[in-house]
Amino acid sequence: MIKVRILPPPGWKAKKLDERYWLELPDGATLADALAAIKMPKLVAKAFFVSINGALARPGDELLDGDSVAFFPIVTGG
């Protein structure tokens, strides 16, 4: 088993995460598996860039123990 930290998009309440946003997944789990575990609809996920440890990620990317997954809006202002 691996544990990954998932920092969900604002307003998203993922019930499977613990109080520090950690999620336990089986070895070999992918980003798509993590999104399914927190029940994030594909349409919602497509509205964000998703990163693993700060690098742009794709659904098939394998997660490793201790990885951090974050979401960033596709359109941002500044």
N, C-alpha and C positions, 0 to 999 in steps of 0.2 A: 504494500500500500504506500501511496505517496500523499503528501499534504501540499496543497497549493493555496496561495493567498489570492483571493479574488476581490478587487476593488470595484464594485458594481457602479453603473452609471447613477447619477443623482436621481433619487426617487425610487430606485429599484430595490425592493426588499426581498432578498433571496433567503428563504427560510432554512436552507440546508447549511448555511455558513454559520460558524460559531461566532462568539462575540468579538473576535479579532479578525473576522473575515476569512478564516481558514476552511478549506473543504478537503475532505479525504476522498481519494479516488484510487482505483486499482492501478497497479503498475502498467505502463504502456498507454495510459489514458491520453487522449488528445484534447485540444482546445474545444472541439465540437462536443466531446463527452462532458467537459466541464460546463459548457453552456446548457446542455441538456439536463445536467444534474441540478442546476439552479433554475430550471424551467424558463429560460429566456427564449421567447419566440424568435425565429429566424428574422422576421421583419424588424424587430427591435434591434437585434444584433447588427443588421445591415446599416443602421443609422449611425454606427460608431466605427472608428478605427479601434482595433483591439491589439494590445501589445502584450508580449511576454518578456518580462525583465527589461522593458523599455524598447524592445525591437518589435516592429510591425509583425503581426502574426496572422496565420491562416488557419482555418478550421482543422486541417489535418496535422498541424504541428503537434508533436508529442510533448507532453508536460513532464517535468522532472521534479523530484522532491524539493520543495523550497521555492519553486518558481512563483512569480508574482504576475497576475493578469490584471490589466487595467483597461478602461474604456475611455475614448476621447471622441467628442462630437466631430463629425466630418467637417462641419462648417463652424469656424470660430471667428470671433472678432478681436480687434486689438486696438 
